[in-house]
């Protein structure tokens, strides 16, 4: 509801809609009537004419009245607007004789959670919502869920008031119909318990939305569709949210309070959000390291058969290995045995004739304590065996490779290597190196070697050699078919193959690398979403902290003396502030201005706008002046408020990363012109942190987040430019200095 003005007995009066509920009790010994008149001076607590509006506007002694609006009416009287079934009527504090007929009641503004009692039975299976805190008024809202609350529904309230009999009434935090309050009683008039207060647990939770259709933020901790916040976008599947409080709902499901409302983690037992107790781990592994490929292993053992053979193992980041192989001989039996026992194959080497081979594998999935193992056939290198005939070790430090049946090498990354029948030039290169990183042997004495001194290879295929030359540093493995010369090169994050490679190998590798890249992108998005949620969790105040200050109700005479000024509390009832700041400089240095806009961080209601031309400044100086102006204004407001009414927290947002990091202490201040500004800003921030319950902090945000403040600052510069042009056109007239301007709600103060 916007502010406005009306005339009453001469002179202009200004009024402000009541954000905090103000409740009166009828203390007269006679009935008080609310009547509808278009002209306020005619208001009087008199009996309306017969048939004019009916008995529904009668307030009986002891009843409570919660007006929507309050205006001065005469020198010592106030007029209140109340609503019945969407219709407005007025009543006054004093009757015609000047006697007090309405007495203000204390309102507890602490937020609470209630559940419509499960003890309701028979005719009491739901409870109606009323426009006034009383039993006798008809329902003011006829919509299904906000007008009639069914048994088990969980709600939140922001006000509680008791009448002289001790009957308690609470106001719902939000309703669907504008300008109508919604009240409900804790106990029915006959004593039946209607509302049961639910305990709210405090903590810090980070969730990922797992519901495929997304989730809508609710006004109350309940999952009925009609309670979605209007205009609120769905929290899409995969998005992260932070919560600081939770309450248990009707079916034992937990409802979590997030920024702006409530979300449920389960719905009647079905999971809708996944809890993350720690930050998702980024995927840094290279998928190529988890690929084992061999083309036509043991091919020559199969005579002249042209059928392609292959071995292709891919291991996903979750440890799941997908085996694809089509080959013959004992090596095939060993690979089948590993797959049957749940062992992930970690290494395979097979000679072209298939008579020499080596297979290593990890521990069985069902028995991790069993450890890894290795099997071989025709291997002559004694370094593979110890006295018991078992493998000494295998893995990244131990590599066995074979080129021909009698050409083999066992590479021990720590102690050296042993070879059999290697060419002398290759052997000389290996001996000249202090460490061998990678060695691959192929048929016809081909090889690829990577040592601490460089890369060496002997490849008979021209196209493969060109491929190796392009990106040799990223090569993980190479396989060459002894049958048709086809080849495949595995890199860290991709693969390249020639024609003749079996289709199943290409499809397996293509799917594997694609899924890995998608998983990396998803995990990166998850990490960013988690970090953003952790960052925003501090901005969600606890329910126990969301307490509104009682409005100061001035007498009509005192109200008249300040008719052209806003409330002394520039921020109204807001207790958690969010300030968007920006500085603009045309010329850097040049004409500069600042823009600051304050919001209520809970409701995102725009509270206050500041724009000021500050002379000639650099852009960084203007950014500092915007933040300093913000901190000074809040500090002044806090110093002038009682402790119970103080702002609880302040978040200052700026698009200047330099300013934010300097104030946070991450960046050093080297520019001399910024040092005094930096010192002053840090001093103001430290003082606020000692005075605000939840502290004050500076946050760097994107430019779009503070675009509103940027627009305000540039508007100030535009107006100054127009004034200068006008001043230059009027010779002899002095230049008018720039003025600071404030805007509170719909008031503007120049």
N, C-alpha and C positions, 0 to 999 in steps of 0.2 A: 504494500500500500504506500503510495507516495505522500509526501508532505503537502500541506495546503494552507489556505487562509480563509477566514470568514469575518463578517462584521457583526459586532454585538454591542449596541449602545455607544457607538462611536469608537474609532480607533481600530487598528488592524491587529488581530491576534494570530499567532502561529501555534500550530500543534504538531505533535509527533505521535505516530501510531505506537501503541504499546507493544514492544517485543516480548517483554516478560509479562506473564498474566498478572493482572491486578484484580483481586477478588474482594467483594464487599459482602457483608451480611446485613440483612434487613433487621434493624434494631428498633424500628417503630412498633407501636402497639396496634397499628392498623395496617391494612394492605397498602402496598406501593404499586403504582401503575406505571407501565412503560407505554408511552403514546407516540404516535408518529405525526410530526409537524414538519413542514418544509422550512419554517422560519424559527431558528433556535430561540429567540427571545420569548416565544410563546410557550416554551417548555414549562410545565408545572406538574407536580405530583397530585393531580386531581383526577377524579373519576371521569373516564372518557364518556362521551355522549353515548346514549343507548344505541347499540347496534353498530358503533363505529368500527371497533376492531375485535370485540369479544373478550371473554374472560382469560384467554391464553396469555395476555400481557400483564396479568396480575402477579405480583410477588408478595408472598405471605410472610409474616414475621418469622424470623429464624432461617429463612431461605438464603442461599448464596447467589451472588450475581457476579459474572465475569464479563465486563464490557470489552468490546473490541477497540474502542476509541474513547478519548477523554478530551473535552474542551471546556474552557472557562465559560461560564454563563452568569453574567452579573458580577458584582464586586466581590462576593464571598461564596460563590456557588460554582459547582462543576456539573457539566452534563456528560452522561455516559451513553454510548451507543451499544445496544445489545442486539443479538440476532436470534430470531425464531424461525425455523423452517425456511431460511434464506431471506426472511423479511427483517428490515431494520426498524428499531424503535428506540426512543430516548427516555431516560429518567434522570433525576437530579439528586444530589447529595442532601439538599435541604428541601423541605416541603414549603408550602405557601406561607406558613407561619414562621419560617426560619429555623425550624427544629431539624436536628440531624436524624435522618431516617436510614442512612447507609453508613456502616462502619467498616473501615478497611481491615482485612484479615492478613495474617502472616502467611506467605506462600513459600514452601520449601522447594527450591529449584534444582535440587540434586536429581540427576537422571537415574532411573531405576529400570529393572527388567521385571515383568510380571508374566505369569501364565494364567490364562482363564482356567479356573479351578476344575480339576477332573472330578471333584465331588458333586458338580452340578448333575442333576438327574431329573427325570420326569419332565415337567414344563420348563425346568431351568437347564436347558442344553446350550444356551447362548446368552449373551448379555448385550444390551443395546448401548450405543454411543449417544451422548446427549450434548446439546450445544451449551448447556449451563451445568455447573457443579451441583446438581440437585437430583432428587429421585423423580420429581413430579412432571418434568417437561418431556414432551414427546421427542422421539428421535429426530435429530436435525439432519441426519445423512441417511438416505434410504438405499445407498448402494450396498451390494451384497456383503462385502467383507469389512469395509470400514464403518458401516452402519450397524452391523450385527456381528459380534465377535463370537465365533464358535468355541466350544469346549476344546481345550488343548492349545489354542492359539497363544503365541508368545508375543508380547508387545514391549515397547519402551515408552517411558513417560518422562516429561521434563518439568513437571510441577505437581505439588501435592498440597492440599489445603483441607482443613477440618472445620466443620461447623461447631456451634456451641454445644451440640450433643455428643461431639466426638466422632461423628461419621466422617470418614476420609474419602476424598475424591482426588483422582489423578487425571492429568491431561496428556493425551497421546502426543508423541513428538511430531507427528505429521499426519495430515489428512489429505484426501484427494480433492475436496471442495475448498476453493480459496475463500479466505476471510471468514471462516467458520471454525470456532474452537471445538475440540472433541473431548468430552469429559466422560469418565467412567468411575463407578464407585467400587471400593475395595470389598465391601459387604453389602448384600441386599438389605432392603428395609426390614425384612423379616428375620435377619440374622444369618442367612446363608452366606458362606464364604464365596466370593466371586473371583477375586484375584489373589494369587499366591506369589509372593516375591521370590524371584529366582536368584541364586547366588551367581555372581559374575566372576570368573577366574581371570586373573591377570597374568600375562606372560608375553612372549614374543614368538610368533609363528610365521613361517614363510611357506606359501602354498603355490602349487602349479595347478591351474584349472585343467582337469582331465575330462570333464563332461564334453562330449563331441559337439553338442549344440551351444556350448558356452554357458555362462552364468550371468544373471542380471543381479545387480546390487539391490537389496531390499531395504525398505524403510525400517522394518522391524526384523528381529531374529526369527523369521519364519519363511517357509518356502512357497507360500501361495503366490500364484502368478499375478494376482491383482495388486500385489504390494510392490511391484517393480517401481523403481524411481523413474518418473517421467523424464524423458530426454537423456537418460543415462545409457551409454553404450554397453553392450554385452562385454563381459570379460571373456575374450575368446579362448578357445581351447589352446593350451600351451602358454598362456600368459601367466605372469607371476603376481601375487598379491601378498601384502603383509598384514598381519593382524596382531592386536595387542590384548584383546579380551575375547572371551567366549562364554556362551551360556548353552545349556542343554535344552533341546526342544521337546516336542510332543512325543516323538518316537525314539527318544534317546539320542537323536542326532545332535552333533555339536554345530552351533551357529557362531561364526567368527565376525568380530567387528573390524572392518577394513576402512580405508579412507573413503568416507562418503556414505557408509551404510553397513549392511550385513550380508554375508555369504554363508552357505552351508557346505560343510565338507562331505556330508553324506545325506542322502534323501531316502528315508525309510530303509536305511541300511546300504543303499547303493552308493558307491563312492563317486563323488563329483569333483574332489580336489585331492591332489597328492601332496603330502607333507614332505618338505625337504628340511632335514635336521642339519644339513651342512651344505656348503657351496658345491654345485655340480662341478665335477672335475673336467677340465678342458682336455680334449683329445690331442695329444702331441705326437703320437706314434705315426710312423710312416707305413701306410698299408702295404707298400712293396716289400717291406721286411717280413711280412706275414704270408708271402706267396712262395710256393715251391712248384716249379714247372720243369718237366722234362719231356722232350719230343722224341718219340720212337725209342724208348729205353729198351735195351736188349733186342733191338730190331734184327740184327744179323742172325740171331738164334732162331728166327722164324722162317728161314729159307727165303724164297722169292715171293712170299705173300705181300701184296701191295696194301693191305689194310693198315691204316694209320694206328699207331699206339701212342699213348700219352700218360703222363702222371701230372695231376693238377690239384694241389691242396691250397685252400685259402682259409685263414684263421681270422675271425672277426675279433673286435676289441673286447667283446664279452667272453672270449675264450672258446666260442663255438667254432669248430672246424668243419668245413664242407669238403669232403673228399670226392674227387672225380679221377678215375684211372682205368685204363684199358691196356693191359699188358699181360705177358705170359711169364712162366717160370716161377722160381721160388720167391723172387722179390714180390711178385703179385700176391702170393700166399701170405707173406709177412705183412704186407700192407692191409690185406683183408683182416688179418689177425689183430692188428692195431685198431682198426675201425670197430671190430666186434667188441673189443675190450674197453673202448672209450679212450684210447690213448691218442693224443694229438701228435702227428708226425712232425718232427722238427728238422729232419735232414734226410735226403735221399741221394745216393750216388750209384749209378749203374753203368757198367761198361757197354759199348755197342753190341757186344755179343751176349751180354746178359750173364756171363759166368762169374763176373766179379761185381759185387754190390755191397752197399752199406745202408742201413736204415736206423735212424735214432728216433725216439718218441718219448713224450712226457709221461707223467704218472697217470694211471686210470682215473677217470672222473669220479668213480665211486669209492676210490681208495687212494687219496692223495699221498698218504704216508708211504705208499709203496715206492715212490720215486720213479725216475726215468730209467730207460734201458736202451740198449742198442743191439743190433743183430747184423751179421755180415757173412759173406761167403767169398772165398778165394782171395781174401786180403792177406798180403804177405808182410805188411808192416808190423813189426813186433811192438811198436810203440802203442798200438791200439790196445794191447793186452797187458795185463799184469800176471802175477803168478797164478791167480785163480782162473785166468782165462776170461775174466769179465772186463767190460769197458772201463777204462780209467776215468774218463770224463767226456762230455760232449757239450755242445752249445756254441756260443759265440767265440769262445777261445779255442775251440777244437774243431777243425774242419777236415773232412776226408773227401777227396775228389779223385776221380778216375777218368782217364782219357781212352785208353785201350785196356785190354785184359791184363797187360803187363806194365802199363804206364799209370802210376798212381803217386799220390802225395798225401802225407798226413801233416797238417799244419797245426802246430801248437803255438798259440799266440804268446805264451809266456816263455817257452823254453826253446823254440826253434821249429825245425821241420825235418821230416825224413821223406825221401823220395825213392822211386824205382823207375829207371829207364826214361827219365826226362831228358830232353834235348840239352846239349851243353850250353847253348846261349841262354836258354831259360834258366838253367841251373846257376849260371854265373850271375845273372841279374838277381836271383833270389839270395845268393850268398853275399852279394854286395849291399843288401838292404838290412837295416837293423830291425825292421818289423814288416811283416806281410799282412796287409789288410784283407786282401781278397785274391783267390786263385781259382780259376775255372779251366778245366781241361776238357777238350773235345776230341773227336775222332780226327784222324789224319794229322796228328800233332798240332792241332790248333789250340790256342790258349788265350786267356785274358788275365792279366796280373796287375794288381794295385799294391804298391809298397809305399813306404814313407818317402821314397825318392821320386815316385811318379807312377804313370800308367804305361803298361807294355802289353802288346797283343800281337798275335799272329792269326789272322782271319783270311780265309780264302775267298769269301763272298764280298764283292765290291760294295753292294748296297748295305750290308751289315756293317762294314768298316766305316762307311760314311755316317751311319747312324751312331756308331760308337764315338766318332769324332765330334758330334754335335754337343753331347752332354755327358761326357765320360765320368765326371765327378758324381753324377747322380745315379749311376748304374748300380742296381742291387744284384741282379743275376742275368745270365744269358743262357739260352738253350738253343742248340743247333741239331736239326734232324739229320742222322746219318743216312736216312732213306732217300729224301728228296731235296736236302739242303735248305729246307724252310727254317726260319729262325724267329725267335721272340726275345725281346729285351724288356726286362722289368725295371722300371725306375721307382723312385720313392713314392710317387703319387699317380703313376700312369704306366701304361705299357705300350709298346709298339711291336707289330708283328708283320711278317711277310705273308704272301700268298702260300697256300699249302698247309697252314696251321689248322688243325681240326676245329670245326665250328663250335663244338662243346667247350673247348678251351677258351676261345674268344668270348663266348657268351658268359662263361663263368667269371672270367677276369673283368669283363665290362660291367657286369652286375655288381661285382665285389667293389671295384673302385668307385662306382657311382653311389652305392649305398654308403661307403665310407665317407665320401665327400658330403653327402646329405647329412650324415650323422655328425660330422665335424661342424657343419653350419648350424644344425639344430642345437648341438651342445654349446656352441658359442653364443647362440641366441638365448639359451637357457641361463648361461652364466651371466650374460648382460641383464636379463630379466631378474635374476636372483639378486644381483648387486643393486639394481634400481629399487627393488622391493625393500632390501635392507636399508637403503638410504632414506626411503620414505617412512619407515616404521616409526622414526622419531617424531614425525609430524602428526601422528594419530594420537590425540590426547585421550587419556583414560576417561571412562564415564564419570568417575568420581571427581574428575577435574572440570567437567563440563557443567559448571554452575554459573547461572546468570545473576548479575547484580540486580538487586531490586531497584526499579526506576525511582528517581527522585520526583515526587509529585508536589510541585510548587502550588502555592495558593494563587488564585487569579490575579491578585494585585502584584505579587512578585513576578508572575509570568509576564505581566504587561510591561514591566520595567526592562525586560530583555527580549522584547517581541521581535527584534530584528537580528538576534544572535542565535546561533545554534546552541545545542546542549553543551554544557561545560565538558562533557565527555565526548571528545571528537570521534571516538570509535564506538559510541553507543554501548551496547551490551557485549560487544565482542571481547573475548578473553584470550584468543589465540590469533595473532596477527600475521599476515603474509604481505610483504611489501615488494612491489616490482619497481626497480630503480634503473634509471638510464641517464647518461649525460651526452649532450650533443654539442659539437664544436665545428663551426663552418670556417675552415682555414687551418686549424690545428697547428699553431694557436689561431684563434679567431673568435668571433662572437659565439658565446656559449650559453647553454641553458640546461636546466635539469628537469626531469620529470619523475614523480614518485606517485604510485597508486597503492593504497592500502586496501587489503581484502580481509574479511573474516575467513580464516583458513578452514573453518568447519563448514560454513555454508557457501563460501566463495562469493559472498555479497560484497559489492564494491562500497567501501566506507568513506574514503577520503582521497582527494586528488590534489597534488601540489605541482605547480610549475613556476619556475623562476629564471629570469635571465641573470647571469652572474658575471657579465662583462667579458673580457678577453681571457680565454683559458685554452689549454690544450685539451684534447679529448680525455686523457687519463685524469687530468685535474677535475674535469666536469664529472666524471664517473665517481671520483672520491667525494666531491661536494654533494652529489645526490645521496650517497650512503650516509654521509655525516648529517645532512638535513634530516634524514629518516631517523637516525639514532637519537639526535637531539630532540626531535618532536616526541618520540616515544618516552624518552627520559623525562621530559617536562610533564607529560601526561601521567606517568607513574608517580612522580614526586607530588602531584596534585591530587592523587586518589587515595582513599582509605585502603588499607591492606586487603580488606575483603573484596574490594572492587577492582583491584589491579589487573592489568593485563598479565597473563600467565606465561606467554611465550611470544617470541618474535623471530620470524624467518625473513631475512633480507635476500632477495634474489637479484643478481646482476649478470649481464652477459660479458662483463670484463673479467676474463680469466686472470689477467695480471693482478687486478685489484683483489679478487677473492683469494688467490694464492699468497699474495703478500700479507694480507690480514691474517690468513691461516698460518703463516710462518713458513710456507713451502718455498716461496721465492724471496730473494733478497731485494731490498729497496736500494737501488743505486742512483736513481735520479734525484738530484738535490731538491727540485721543486715538489717532489712527492713525499719527502721525508716528514715535514711537519703535518701534512694531511694524514699520512699513515699513522703517525703517533697519536694524533687527535682521535682518529677513528678507532684505534685499538683501545684508547682510554675510555671512550664512550661505551664500547662493546663490553669491556671488563666491568664497568659500573652497572650496566644493565644485567649482566650475568649474576651479579650479587643481589639484584632486586627482583628479578623475575623468577617465579617458581620453577619454570621449565627452561629458563635461559634464553639467550639470543644468539643467533649464528648467521654467518654469511654463506651463501651458496651460489656457485657458478652454474648458470643454466644457458640453454641455447637462446639465440637472438629472438626466435619466435615467441618464447615464453614471456619476454618483457617488451613485446612489440607495442603494447598499450602505453607503457611509460615512454618509449621512444617517440611515439606519436604526440604525446603531451609536450615533451621537451621541444620538438620541432614546431609545434603550434606556437609556443612562446617565442621562438626565434622568428617565425613568420610575422607575428603581430608586431614585434620590435622592428622588423624591417619595414613594415608599412608605416609605423610611427615615424621612423627616420626619414622616409620619403616625404611624408606629409610635413615634417618639420623643415626639411630642406626647401620645400615649395613655399613655405611661409617665412620669408626673410625677416630676420629680427626677432623671431619667437624663440625662446630658449628650448633646448631639447629636454623632454620629460624623461626622467630616469626610469628604467624598467621596474615594475612592481611585482611583488610576490603574490600569487593567487592561490586560494584554497577553495576546494569544492567539497561540501559535506552533503551526501545524498543528493537531493535536488537543489540545495542551496549553494550559491557561489559567493564567496567573500573576496572582494578585491581591495 
